[in-house]
Amino acid sequence: MQSVGRPFRAGPGNFLLTQAVGLGFARSPLRGYGTTNYSGHHPRVDGCDLSPYTASLRVGAELGAAQLQQGQPAANRRIAPPEQGVIMEQSAALGTIRTESVCRHFQMGDAVIRAVDGVSLEVAGGEFIALLGSSGSGKSSLLNLIAGLDRPTSGAVIVNGRNLAEMSSEALSRYRRHSVGIVFQAFNLVGTMTLLENVELPMRFAEAERGERLTRAREALQRVGLGGRLMHRPGQLSGGEQQRAALARALANRPSLLLADEPTGNLDSRTGNEILDLLHDCNQQLGMTLVLVTHERWLAERYAQRLVFLADGKVVSDQANARG
């Protein structure tokens, strides 16, 4: 992808990526195979101006709200003045998570799959917790509910003082763009874009100013040790470097909540430790609340403050970790 001119196709193959960077274009033409063109001020779909839909896309003011000052604890986060349509978070609730008897059930023929089944959980702002359990225990399903990528069948998911289950699709899109950074097991980088462009991507959708985008993207890449790789493409990097770039992209909009779903699953143990070190630094230095999904207990015990074990969609153990 050239610097800014070529379109990015938001088709089904890029669903997780578009969700990760905060799209979720409810009731917009992008639900189909639309094309977003970054060369102009307003997004366009198949040549059509999306100006009527920019109310659900524009979060320029939100980018300043609840910003995290680098190296500052959670108590020192700044809250920018709101503009119309901006969801303001109370500083006391920033980064907090509370689920109340939350369920996510799926109907498969005559069977009901209880992926999440009555989970009640509280996470304090700035806390680092790990969700552990075997495959199919409900870890990723619960994380998707906290991320606003899925809606619960019943119960409440309250993040930053707001119940995600009661939000409109547009409000959830703003929540994902503004409050959440997500790192997946798969890197979900756009192969034709440079690292700088990949990290800029969430801020392009948010219509942040170009100068601010470039500054933030460079800072995020520098933080993860890729300051010398700005113009490289994903295919020119190792798996660990690609995951570092994915982490930089998750940090670009300075979220209060960082979610990591098996971020070391495709990496060797040494590189996985390096990624967890970076995640731990984000938690400690930037005051971000961090929720890590992993099946590797030794990793969780090394880094997390709390270990939450799930089985069959239920919490079976929630314990403090003295080593974290």
HELIX and SHEET records of a PDB file:
HELIX    1   1 PRO A   12  ASN A   14  5                                   3    
HELIX    2   2 PHE A   15  ALA A   20  1                                   6    
HELIX    3   3 PRO A   29  ARG A   31  5                                   3    
HELIX    4   4 SER A   51  TYR A   53  5                                   3    
HELIX    5   5 GLY A   60  GLY A   64  1                                   5    
HELIX    6   6 ALA A   74  ASN A   76  5                                   3    
HELIX    7   7 SER A   91  ALA A   93  5                                   3    
HELIX    8   8 LYS A  139  ALA A  147  1                                   9    
HELIX    9   9 LEU A  164  GLU A  166  5                                   3    
HELIX   10  10 SER A  169  SER A  179  1                                  11    
HELIX   11  11 LEU A  195  PHE A  205  1                                  11    
HELIX   12  12 ARG A  210  ARG A  223  1                                  14    
HELIX   13  13 PRO A  234  GLN A  236  5                                   3    
HELIX   14  14 GLY A  239  LEU A  251  1                                  13    
HELIX   15  15 SER A  269  LEU A  286  1                                  18    
HELIX   16  16 ARG A  297  TYR A  303  1                                   7    
SHEET    1   A 2 PHE A   8  ARG A   9  0                                        
SHEET    2   A 2 THR A  35  THR A  36 -1                                        
SHEET    1   B 2 ARG A  44  VAL A  45  0                                        
SHEET    2   B 2 CYS A  48  ASP A  49 -1                                        
SHEET    1   C 4 ALA A 111  VAL A 123  0                                        
SHEET    2   C 4 ILE A  97  MET A 108 -1                                        
SHEET    3   C 4 SER A 154  VAL A 159 -1                                        
SHEET    4   C 4 ARG A 162  ASN A 163 -1                                        
SHEET    1   D 6 VAL A 180  VAL A 183  0                                        
SHEET    2   D 6 LEU A 257  ASP A 261  1                                        
SHEET    3   D 6 THR A 289  VAL A 293  1                                        
SHEET    4   D 6 PHE A 128  LEU A 132  1                                        
SHEET    5   D 6 ARG A 306  ALA A 311  1                                        
SHEET    6   D 6 LYS A 314  ALA A 320 -1                                        
END                                                                             
